[in-house]
Amino acid sequence: MNPKILIILVVVIVFGAAGFFLYQNSLSGGGNVLAKNDFSIEIPEGWAESAASAGVSAIVVNVGEEVTDPAAEKINFRTYYAVTYDVLGGKTQEEYPQYFKEALEESVPGIEFVAEGALEGKDAYAIQADISQQGADFRIWFVIYKGEGDGIWIVSFNTPKSSWEGYKDLFYRVAASFEVR
């Protein structure tokens, strides 16, 4: 076979495969899918996966965010969501949210729970809380999903409290995209 034809063929196959991958992982909301071994979740347009710390499965940050909250800007905060894994540890799926809230109360001084309930259309439970840290006020929305076996997945959406209304619909869309694999 002619070497030029072979090179062209390889280039066409590589670009075709890349295009197919992007098409398969593209969402109607303009974002992409973060597909890990155990779960998948939407990455909104303008957001990017960041290095996750120990015990965290994924962190996705709004890298292009224009922070308008002066206290959040001062600490260089960017809105993000994080995915973590836990186990029921002998608790039922119905008991886990109360256990989770109690654990948060012990580890996050001054946390105030403002809303909670089932997430419509998903086997998930959502808890909304407000906290103040480093002089900034934050709203955090925890969504707890049942995993495989004894597994529990928690997605926490974190933004300055003053930005909540602007992010709420996006957070709901991303939460709805979460799938255990």
Order of alpha helices (4+ residues) and beta strands (2+ residues): alpha-beta-beta-beta-beta-alpha-beta-alpha-beta-beta-beta-beta-alpha-beta
